[in-house]
Amino acid sequence: MAKWIIEDLEEGLRFSYKLNKILASTQSKFQQVDVCDTVPFGKVLIIDGLIQSSELDEFIYHECLVHPAMLAHPNPKRVFIGGGGEGSTAREVLRHKSVEKCVMVDIDGDVVDFCKEHLLANKEAFKDPRLDLIIDDCKIQLEQAKEKFDVIIMDLDDPLEGGPCYWLYCKEFYEMCKEKLNPGGILVTQASGAGVKMYKAVLSPVLNTLKQVFPAARAYKEAVYSFADEWGFVIGHSDPSTASITPEEVDRRIAERITGSLQFLDGESYTGIFCLSKQMRSDLSAETRILSKDNPAVFLSHMEGVSQYTKDSDATESTDPKRGYK
């Protein structure tokens, strides 16, 4: 009988895809991790039953997360990554010839080791001598860092109630990050679902919060097929002059700075990810929430039973409203 992976995205909305084979599994201190071969997406990394990345389209998410910030900076030499255990974010950072050091901090060493073994597309990134991989809480490491960075990339879990990351989307954390940036430094964070129903939950208040910390902040998004939604990102600029570059300049910097060819991002697509709908622009402009420890953006947690491997249509019910990526 056919086996399916089923994710209940929200009440009344279910996402399912056909499973060929579970290739490898492990249970870390923090989470269940699987690598599976699926019919629509090829090889996928699944954590706690939710897709983190797929062979088909992970490059879209990771190129969008990394390169707009890296290309906006005039000469990024030192980069900090919070999270990103699978190694794809580090892979994209290390494609920049200017990078001298990339510090990647992930709390789950078991996941990192598992991804090293089973996601071979990132094996060269993990071997790169410029990568300083630390297994720890990224907040602690960033607070204690004596060096400063040109770009900080937050590739974190969504702000899940009871989880470790919800207050890493708060003003206090972003203020600390700004202190750890060199002059002209840039911060970028993933900001959860950005489709018509989800962008007000995290993307909108994160953008408004970063506007309180940085002199310039922008939101952007792109559809990620395996995530079953558009995905959002927010970028904060210490120097407002870096907040916008022309498509021609994007193409020139890609050609000069990046090793190999990007699959998704070029000058035209860079312009496209910042083109938001009329309704979305209006809602983002009207946003008044400022996220703090006392007023965070959190998804309610209903993790028990979420996203099961099932035969035919025997699904386990779940009402978890978050995708849990990264």
C-alpha positions in Angstrom: 0.0 0.0 0.0 1.2 3.5 -0.7 2.6 5.5 2.2 2.0 9.2 2.6 3.4 12.0 4.8 0.6 14.3 6.0 1.1 17.7 7.5 -1.9 19.5 9.0 -0.9 23.1 8.3 -3.9 24.7 10.1 -7.5 23.8 11.0 -9.1 22.5 7.8 -6.0 22.5 5.7 -4.0 19.4 5.1 -0.8 18.9 3.0 0.2 15.4 1.9 2.8 13.9 -0.3 3.8 10.4 -1.3 6.7 8.7 0.4 9.0 6.3 -1.5 11.4 5.4 1.3 12.7 6.6 4.7 16.4 6.7 4.0 17.7 7.5 7.5 16.4 8.6 10.9 17.7 9.7 14.3 16.3 11.1 17.5 18.3 13.9 19.0 18.0 15.5 22.4 15.7 18.0 20.9 13.9 16.6 17.9 13.1 13.7 15.5 15.1 13.9 12.3 14.4 11.9 9.1 15.7 12.0 5.5 13.2 10.6 3.1 12.8 10.0 -0.6 9.5 11.4 -1.8 7.7 11.4 -5.1 7.1 15.1 -5.6 10.2 16.6 -3.9 12.9 14.0 -4.1 15.1 13.7 -1.0 13.7 15.8 1.9 14.9 16.6 5.4 12.1 16.3 7.9 12.3 17.5 11.5 9.5 16.6 13.9 7.4 15.5 10.9 7.8 18.8 9.0 9.8 19.5 5.8 12.9 21.6 6.4 14.2 21.5 2.9 13.9 19.4 -0.2 16.2 18.4 -3.0 13.8 20.0 -5.5 13.8 23.6 -4.2 15.9 24.2 -1.1 18.1 26.5 -3.2 15.2 28.9 -3.5 14.9 29.4 0.3 18.7 29.5 0.9 19.6 31.8 -1.9 16.8 34.2 -0.8 17.9 34.1 2.8 21.6 34.6 2.1 22.4 36.5 -1.0 20.3 39.7 -0.8 22.1 40.6 2.4 25.5 39.5 1.3 25.2 41.3 -2.0 23.9 44.5 -0.4 27.0 44.7 1.8 30.0 46.3 0.0 32.5 43.7 1.2 31.3 41.0 3.6 34.3 39.4 5.3 32.9 38.0 8.6 29.5 36.4 8.8 27.5 34.9 11.7 24.8 32.3 11.1 22.3 31.4 13.9 20.9 28.0 13.3 21.2 26.5 9.8 22.2 23.0 11.0 21.8 21.3 7.6 24.7 23.4 6.2 22.9 24.9 3.2 23.0 28.5 4.6 26.8 28.1 5.3 27.2 26.7 1.8 25.7 29.8 0.2 27.7 32.2 2.4 30.9 30.5 1.6 30.3 30.9 -2.1 31.2 34.6 -1.6 34.9 35.1 -2.3 35.2 38.0 0.1 34.3 35.8 3.2 37.2 35.2 5.5 35.3 33.6 8.3 31.8 32.2 8.8 30.7 31.4 12.3 27.8 29.0 12.4 26.1 28.2 15.7 23.4 25.5 16.0 22.1 24.1 19.2 21.6 20.5 18.0 24.9 18.7 17.3 23.1 15.5 16.5 21.2 17.1 13.7 24.4 18.7 12.3 26.2 15.3 12.3 23.2 13.6 10.7 23.1 16.2 7.9 26.8 15.9 7.4 26.3 12.2 6.8 23.1 12.3 4.7 23.0 15.7 2.9 26.1 15.3 0.8 25.4 18.5 -1.2 26.8 20.5 1.7 29.9 18.3 2.5 32.3 20.8 1.0 30.8 23.6 3.1 31.4 21.7 6.3 35.0 21.0 5.2 35.7 24.7 4.3 38.5 26.0 6.6 36.7 29.4 6.8 33.7 27.8 8.6 33.8 27.9 12.4 31.1 25.5 13.5 29.9 25.8 17.1 27.3 23.6 18.8 25.6 25.9 21.3 22.9 28.4 21.8 23.4 31.1 19.1 22.2 33.9 21.5 24.8 33.0 24.0 27.6 32.7 21.4 26.6 36.0 19.8 26.4 37.8 23.1 29.9 36.5 24.1 31.5 37.2 20.8 34.4 39.6 21.0 34.6 40.0 17.3 32.0 41.8 15.2 30.4 40.8 11.9 29.5 42.3 8.6 26.4 40.2 8.1 24.3 38.3 10.6 21.9 35.6 9.2 19.2 34.1 11.5 18.1 30.8 10.1 16.0 29.8 13.1 12.9 27.8 14.0 9.6 29.7 13.8 8.6 31.4 17.1 6.8 28.4 18.6 5.2 28.6 22.0 7.4 26.8 24.4 10.2 26.5 21.9 13.7 27.9 22.1 13.4 30.6 19.4 10.3 32.7 20.0 12.1 35.6 21.7 14.9 35.6 19.2 12.4 37.6 17.1 12.2 40.4 19.6 13.5 43.9 19.8 15.9 43.1 22.6 17.6 40.4 20.6 17.8 42.6 17.5 19.4 45.4 19.5 22.0 43.0 20.7 22.6 41.8 17.1 23.1 45.4 15.9 25.7 45.9 18.6 27.6 42.9 17.1 27.6 44.3 13.6 30.5 46.3 12.1 29.7 49.8 10.7 27.4 49.3 7.7 26.5 45.8 8.9 23.3 43.9 7.8 21.0 41.5 9.6 18.6 39.2 7.8 16.1 36.7 9.4 13.7 34.2 8.0 10.2 35.4 9.0 7.9 32.4 8.4 5.0 32.1 6.0 4.3 35.1 3.8 1.3 33.9 1.9 -2.0 35.8 1.9 -3.2 34.2 5.2 0.1 34.1 7.2 2.2 37.2 6.6 0.5 39.1 9.5 1.5 36.5 12.0 5.3 36.9 12.0 6.6 38.8 8.9 4.6 42.0 9.6 5.6 42.5 13.3 9.2 41.4 12.7 9.5 44.1 10.0 8.0 46.7 12.3 10.3 45.6 15.1 13.4 45.8 12.9 12.4 49.3 11.9 12.7 50.3 15.5 16.3 49.1 15.6 17.8 49.7 12.1 17.6 53.0 10.1 16.3 50.9 7.1 14.4 47.6 7.1 12.7 45.8 4.2 10.5 42.7 3.9 10.6 40.3 0.9 9.2 36.9 0.0 9.3 34.0 -2.5 7.2 30.9 -3.1 8.8 27.7 -2.0 6.9 24.8 -3.5 7.7 22.2 -0.8 6.7 24.6 1.9 3.2 24.9 0.4 3.3 28.7 0.8 5.3 31.8 0.1 8.1 32.4 2.6 9.1 35.6 4.2 12.4 37.3 5.1 13.2 40.6 6.7 16.5 42.5 6.3 17.8 45.4 8.5 20.5 47.8 7.3 22.8 49.8 9.5 23.6 52.0 6.5 20.4 53.0 4.6 22.4 53.5 1.4 22.8 49.7 1.2 19.1 49.0 1.3 18.5 49.1 -2.4 20.7 48.2 -5.4 19.7 48.1 -9.0 19.2 44.8 -11.0 22.3 45.6 -13.0 24.4 46.1 -9.9 23.1 42.8 -8.5 24.1 41.0 -11.7 27.5 42.7 -11.6 28.2 41.7 -8.0 27.1 38.1 -8.5 29.5 37.8 -11.4 32.4 39.3 -9.5 31.8 37.9 -6.0 30.2 34.5 -6.1 31.8 31.2 -7.0 29.7 29.1 -9.4 26.2 29.9 -10.8 23.2 30.7 -8.7 20.0 28.8 -9.7 17.4 31.3 -8.5 18.7 34.8 -7.8 19.8 37.3 -10.4 19.0 41.0 -10.9 15.5 40.4 -12.2 14.5 37.9 -9.5 16.0 40.1 -6.9 13.7 42.9 -8.0 10.8 40.4 -7.9 11.2 39.2 -4.4 10.8 42.8 -3.1 7.7 43.4 -5.1 4.9 43.0 -2.6 1.2 43.2 -3.3 -0.9 46.3 -2.7 -2.7 44.8 0.2 0.5 43.4 1.8 2.3 46.8 1.5 -0.7 48.5 3.1 -0.8 46.1 6.0 2.9 46.2 6.6 2.8 50.0 6.6 0.0 50.0 9.1 1.6 47.5 11.5 2.0 48.8 15.1 3.2 45.7 17.0 6.8 45.8 18.3 7.9 42.4 19.5 9.5 42.1 22.9 10.1 39.5 25.6 6.8 40.6 27.1 5.0 40.8 23.7 6.4 38.1 21.4 5.0 36.7 18.2 4.3 33.0 19.0 2.5 30.2 17.3 0.5 28.0 19.6 2.0 24.6 20.0 0.1 21.4 19.2 3.0 19.2 18.3 1.7 15.9 19.5 0.7 13.8 16.5 1.7 16.4 13.9 2.6 15.2 10.5 2.6 11.4 10.5 3.8 8.8 8.0 0.5 7.1 7.0 -0.7 4.3 4.8 -3.4 5.5 2.3 -5.7 8.0 4.0 -5.2 7.0 7.7 -4.0 10.4 9.0 -3.3 11.5 12.5 -5.1 14.8 13.3 -3.1 17.9 14.1 -3.8 21.6 14.3 -0.3 22.9 14.4 -0.4 26.3 12.5 3.3 26.5 11.9 5.6 24.8 9.4 8.6 24.7 11.7 11.2 25.3 9.1 14.8 25.6 10.0 
